[in-house]
Amino acid sequence: MLNTNPKTIALTALPPLALYIHFPWCERKCPYCDFNSHQIKSDQSQPNGFDEARYIKALIADLETELPRVWGRHVHSIFIGGGTPSLLSARGMDDLLSAVRARVPLEPACEITMEANPGSVETEKFSAFAGSGINRVSLGIQSFQDTQLKALGRIHTGGEAQRAIGIALDHFKSVNLDLMYGLPQQTLAAAAEDMATALSFNTPHLSLYNLTLEPNTYFASFPPQLPDEDAIDAIFEHNVECLEKAGYGRYEVSAYAKKGQECQHNLNYWRFGDYIGIGAGAHGKISLPHSITRQVREKHPETYMLAMESKNSALIESREIAPADLPFEFMLNTLRLTSGVETRTFSERTGLPLNVIAKPLAEACQKGLLDPNPSLLKPTEQGLRFLNNLQEIFLA
């Protein structure tokens, strides 16, 4: 029976559960990156520049602290992000995934994604990663042009990017390419060349991101010369046209996939599913029948490991989401999906009655930002184009 009280949360069933594992190190910090990543240091006592065994031990202990809150629930997907998780050794990855399987039940078709930098791709290591259970790889290509890669601070070349894609396709069921546009002084012709090269590999999935100058990054302090808004729009329209012709469907603001190849982990996130978040700076969301809690871990790797070792907890924040805040949090995610979600999903995932958003729903439809179909919560083309405006309507 659905809840009719707008001031209390009452979930009739718990949403699907995923696991996010954060690996916080990179060979080099990119000037545009605002993710929690830290450049590895030259340390003769640590061949990889980080203490792999110690970090994995902390991850496993972190996962164990979450088990009482998710007991009996199956994990539908795992995403190992960063940072550059492909810097892990083959043995380290195998130890980590074996430890996860020993502690939480995985669905038989569990999607297990690992992010990788083309500069750290090795055939032998990728083969071992696949043997450990990784079945999906997301490659941070960004561009195939050496001048652009240098401007972005990337450690790989265009040739290395193409080689990495070939290796990934040989070893994994699904491969995603991250591609950027609106790069420093990028022309439409240069962007079109990047897209044509990416499409030539016919990978199942492609993510397309507009370079933005995020706060607290090097580019924010020392901004490069970017194309103007009209030029960026022209590049985007060209890219979308090419993707559609190549058989990719846009299912999220920045994600395109061949039919049936959508990223299940990210779909769960955008549909307001649950996810355990372990690792330095990891975020998590866990639902119980009458509460939904968000968590944040210690950001710095050393602080994170020390916290797990000294007090068996690296949480710096654990807060229940107030019922009044849930509509915006739900819409912030689900309105990124081009096909939206069924209207009943709102109550299923928030535990609130639909009438709490009756007024903003009417306003969004009246402004042409939301599809008027009452059985769907779906942005219109205009709603996707002005997504921030659409999401803000649902702020309490």
SULQUIPE-V656126 format. One record per residue. N is the residue number from 1. RES is the residue in one letter. OMEGA is omega as a letter, one per 30 degrees, with the letter a starting at -180 (999 if undefined). NEAR is the number of other C-alpha atoms within 8 Angstrom. D_LAST is the distance of its C-alpha to the last C-alpha in Angstrom with 1 decimal. Layout:
((N;RES;OMEGA;NEAR;D_LAST) (N;RES;OMEGA;NEAR;D_LAST))
This chain:
((1;M;a;3;25.4) (2;L;a;10;21.7) (3;N;l;12;19.4) (4;T;a;6;18.4) (5;N;a;8;16.5) (6;P;a;10;12.7) (7;K;l;7;12.9) (8;T;l;9;15.4) (9;I;l;14;16.2) (10;A;a;12;19.5) (11;L;l;16;20.7) (12;T;l;9;23.8) (13;A;l;6;25.0) (14;L;a;9;24.3) (15;P;l;9;23.6) (16;P;a;10;26.3) (17;L;l;13;27.0) (18;A;l;14;27.9) (19;L;l;12;29.4) (20;Y;l;14;28.8) (21;I;a;13;31.6) (22;H;l;14;31.3) (23;F;a;13;34.6) (24;P;a;14;34.1) (25;W;l;13;37.4) (26;C;l;13;38.5) (27;E;l;8;41.9) (28;R;l;10;40.4) (29;K;l;10;36.9) (30;C;a;8;36.0) (31;P;a;9;35.0) (32;Y;a;13;31.9) (33;C;l;8;30.6) (34;D;l;8;27.5) (35;F;l;6;27.8) (36;N;l;10;29.2) (37;S;a;11;32.8) (38;H;a;10;35.9) (39;Q;l;9;39.3) (40;I;a;11;42.1) (41;K;l;6;44.9) (42;S;a;5;48.6) (43;D;a;8;49.8) (44;Q;l;6;53.1) (45;S;l;4;52.2) (46;Q;a;8;49.4) (47;P;a;7;50.7) (48;N;a;8;47.2) (49;G;l;10;45.9) (50;F;a;10;43.7) (51;D;a;8;44.5) (52;E;a;9;43.7) (53;A;a;7;45.0) (54;R;a;8;43.1) (55;Y;l;9;39.8) (56;I;l;10;40.3) (57;K;l;8;41.2) (58;A;l;12;38.0) (59;L;a;11;36.0) (60;I;l;11;37.8) (61;A;l;10;37.3) (62;D;l;14;33.6) (63;L;a;11;33.4) (64;E;l;8;35.4) (65;T;a;9;32.9) (66;E;a;9;30.3) (67;L;a;10;32.8) (68;P;a;6;32.3) (69;R;a;7;28.6) (70;V;a;8;29.5) (71;W;l;6;33.0) (72;G;a;5;34.4) (73;R;l;8;31.8) (74;H;l;10;33.2) (75;V;a;14;32.0) (76;H;a;13;31.7) (77;S;l;14;31.6) (78;I;l;14;32.3) (79;F;l;11;31.4) (80;I;a;13;33.4) (81;G;a;12;31.8) (82;G;g;14;32.4) (83;G;a;13;34.2) (84;T;a;14;37.2) (85;P;l;14;37.8) (86;S;l;11;41.0) (87;L;l;8;42.6) (88;L;l;8;42.9) (89;S;l;8;46.4) (90;A;l;9;47.3) (91;R;l;6;48.2) (92;G;l;11;45.0) (93;M;l;11;42.9) (94;D;l;10;45.0) (95;D;a;8;44.8) (96;L;a;10;41.0) (97;L;l;10;40.6) (98;S;l;9;43.3) (99;A;l;9;41.6) (100;V;a;10;38.3) (101;R;a;9;40.3) (102;A;a;7;42.0) (103;R;l;8;38.7) (104;V;l;10;36.4) (105;P;l;10;37.5) (106;L;l;10;36.8) (107;E;a;9;36.7) (108;P;a;4;40.0) (109;A;a;5;38.4) (110;C;l;10;36.1) (111;E;a;12;35.1) (112;I;a;12;35.9) (113;T;l;12;35.0) (114;M;l;13;36.3) (115;E;a;14;35.4) (116;A;l;13;38.6) (117;N;a;12;40.0) (118;P;l;13;42.9) (119;G;a;10;44.9) (120;S;a;8;44.9) (121;V;l;12;45.9) (122;E;a;8;49.2) (123;T;a;7;50.8) (124;E;a;6;52.0) (125;K;l;10;48.7) (126;F;l;12;46.7) (127;S;l;9;49.2) (128;A;l;9;48.7) (129;F;l;12;44.9) (130;A;l;11;45.3) (131;G;l;7;47.7) (132;S;l;10;45.1) (133;G;l;8;42.7) (134;I;l;13;40.6) (135;N;l;11;40.4) (136;R;a;13;38.0) (137;V;l;14;38.1) (138;S;a;12;35.7) (139;L;l;13;37.8) (140;G;a;11;36.5) (141;I;a;11;38.8) (142;Q;l;9;36.8) (143;S;l;11;40.0) (144;F;a;14;43.6) (145;Q;a;9;45.0) (146;D;a;9;46.4) (147;T;l;6;45.7) (148;Q;l;11;42.0) (149;L;l;16;41.9) (150;K;l;9;43.6) (151;A;a;8;41.1) (152;L;l;9;38.3) (153;G;a;10;40.1) (154;R;a;10;40.7) (155;I;a;9;43.7) (156;H;l;10;44.9) (157;T;l;12;46.8) (158;G;l;11;46.4) (159;G;l;7;49.4) (160;E;l;10;48.0) (161;A;a;13;44.8) (162;Q;l;9;46.9) (163;R;a;8;49.0) (164;A;l;12;45.9) (165;I;l;11;44.6) (166;G;l;9;48.0) (167;I;a;12;48.2) (168;A;a;11;44.7) (169;L;l;11;45.6) (170;D;a;6;48.8) (171;H;a;9;47.1) (172;F;a;12;43.6) (173;K;a;7;42.4) (174;S;a;12;39.5) (175;V;l;14;39.0) (176;N;l;13;36.1) (177;L;l;13;36.7) (178;D;l;13;34.1) (179;L;l;12;35.0) (180;M;l;11;33.6) (181;Y;a;14;34.1) (182;G;a;12;33.7) (183;L;a;11;36.0) (184;P;l;10;38.0) (185;Q;a;8;40.3) (186;Q;l;11;39.8) (187;T;l;8;41.5) (188;L;a;9;40.8) (189;A;l;6;44.1) (190;A;l;8;43.4) (191;A;l;11;40.0) (192;A;l;11;41.8) (193;E;l;8;44.4) (194;D;a;11;41.8) (195;M;l;10;40.2) (196;A;l;8;43.7) (197;T;l;9;44.7) (198;A;a;9;41.6) (199;L;a;10;42.2) (200;S;a;6;45.9) (201;F;l;8;45.1) (202;N;l;6;43.3) (203;T;a;11;40.9) (204;P;a;10;38.6) (205;H;l;16;35.4) (206;L;l;12;34.4) (207;S;a;11;31.3) (208;L;a;11;31.0) (209;Y;l;9;29.1) (210;N;l;8;29.0) (211;L;l;9;30.1) (212;T;a;5;27.5) (213;L;a;9;28.2) (214;E;l;10;25.8) (215;P;l;6;25.5) (216;N;l;7;28.1) (217;T;l;12;30.5) (218;Y;a;9;34.0) (219;F;l;11;33.2) (220;A;l;11;30.5) (221;S;a;7;33.2) (222;F;a;6;36.0) (223;P;l;8;34.5) (224;P;l;6;36.9) (225;Q;a;6;37.6) (226;L;l;9;35.4) (227;P;l;12;36.0) (228;D;a;6;34.3) (229;E;l;6;31.4) (230;D;l;6;33.8) (231;A;l;10;35.9) (232;I;l;11;33.0) (233;D;l;8;31.9) (234;A;l;9;35.5) (235;I;a;13;35.7) (236;F;a;9;32.6) (237;E;l;8;33.9) (238;H;a;9;37.3) (239;N;a;10;35.9) (240;V;l;8;34.0) (241;E;l;8;37.1) (242;C;a;9;39.2) (243;L;l;12;37.0) (244;E;l;9;36.9) (245;K;a;7;40.7) (246;A;l;7;41.1) (247;G;l;7;39.3) (248;Y;l;12;36.0) (249;G;l;10;32.8) (250;R;a;10;29.5) (251;Y;l;11;27.2) (252;E;a;9;24.5) (253;V;a;9;23.7) (254;S;a;8;26.4) (255;A;a;11;28.4) (256;Y;a;15;31.5) (257;A;l;14;33.8) (258;K;a;11;36.9) (259;K;l;7;36.5) (260;G;a;5;35.7) (261;Q;l;9;35.3) (262;E;l;11;31.5) (263;C;a;7;30.5) (264;Q;l;8;29.6) (265;H;a;12;28.0) (266;N;l;7;25.5) (267;L;l;9;24.9) (268;N;l;12;24.0) (269;Y;a;11;21.5) (270;W;l;11;19.8) (271;R;l;10;19.9) (272;F;l;11;18.0) (273;G;a;12;21.3) (274;D;l;14;22.4) (275;Y;l;12;24.5) (276;I;l;14;26.6) (277;G;l;13;26.6) (278;I;a;15;29.9) (279;G;a;14;31.5) (280;A;l;14;31.0) (281;G;a;11;27.4) (282;A;l;14;26.3) (283;H;l;11;22.8) (284;G;l;13;22.5) (285;K;a;12;20.3) (286;I;l;12;21.9) (287;S;l;11;20.9) (288;L;a;9;22.8) (289;P;a;10;22.8) (290;H;l;10;20.3) (291;S;l;10;18.5) (292;I;a;10;17.3) (293;T;l;11;18.4) (294;R;a;13;18.3) (295;Q;l;13;21.4) (296;V;l;12;23.0) (297;R;l;15;26.8) (298;E;a;14;29.0) (299;K;a;10;29.2) (300;H;a;8;32.9) (301;P;a;9;35.4) (302;E;l;6;37.8) (303;T;l;9;35.2) (304;Y;a;14;33.8) (305;M;l;12;37.3) (306;L;a;8;38.4) (307;A;l;12;35.4) (308;M;a;13;36.2) (309;E;a;8;39.9) (310;S;a;6;39.5) (311;K;l;7;36.8) (312;N;l;10;36.1) (313;S;l;8;32.4) (314;A;a;12;30.8) (315;L;l;9;27.2) (316;I;l;8;25.5) (317;E;l;8;22.1) (318;S;a;9;21.2) (319;R;l;7;17.8) (320;E;l;8;16.3) (321;I;l;10;12.8) (322;A;l;6;10.9) (323;P;a;11;10.1) (324;A;a;7;6.4) (325;D;a;10;6.5) (326;L;l;10;9.0) (327;P;a;14;7.8) (328;F;a;12;7.1) (329;E;l;8;10.2) (330;F;a;12;12.1) (331;M;l;10;11.7) (332;L;a;9;12.4) (333;N;a;12;15.7) (334;T;a;12;16.8) (335;L;l;14;16.4) (336;R;a;13;19.0) (337;L;a;14;21.5) (338;T;l;12;23.7) (339;S;a;7;24.4) (340;G;l;12;20.9) (341;V;l;11;20.9) (342;E;a;9;21.8) (343;T;a;9;19.1) (344;R;a;8;20.2) (345;T;l;8;19.3) (346;F;a;12;15.6) (347;S;a;13;16.8) (348;E;a;11;19.6) (349;R;l;11;17.8) (350;T;a;12;14.6) (351;G;a;15;16.6) (352;L;l;19;14.1) (353;P;a;11;15.2) (354;L;a;9;14.5) (355;N;l;5;13.7) (356;V;l;9;10.1) (357;I;a;9;9.6) (358;A;a;8;12.5) (359;K;l;7;11.1) (360;P;l;9;9.6) (361;L;l;9;12.8) (362;A;l;8;14.9) (363;E;a;9;13.7) (364;A;l;12;14.3) (365;C;a;11;17.6) (366;Q;l;7;18.6) (367;K;l;7;18.3) (368;G;a;10;20.4) (369;L;a;15;18.2) (370;L;l;14;17.9) (371;D;a;11;21.1) (372;P;l;5;21.5) (373;N;a;6;23.2) (374;P;a;6;21.4) (375;S;a;7;22.7) (376;L;l;10;21.1) (377;L;a;13;17.9) (378;K;l;12;19.7) (379;P;l;16;19.3) (380;T;l;10;22.1) (381;E;l;7;24.3) (382;Q;l;9;22.5) (383;G;l;13;19.2) (384;L;a;13;20.9) (385;R;l;6;22.4) (386;F;a;9;19.1) (387;L;a;10;17.0) (388;N;l;6;14.8) (389;N;l;8;14.0) (390;L;a;12;13.3) (391;Q;a;12;11.0) (392;E;l;8;8.9) (393;I;a;9;8.4) (394;F;l;11;6.2) (395;L;a;8;3.8) (396;A;999;6;0.0))
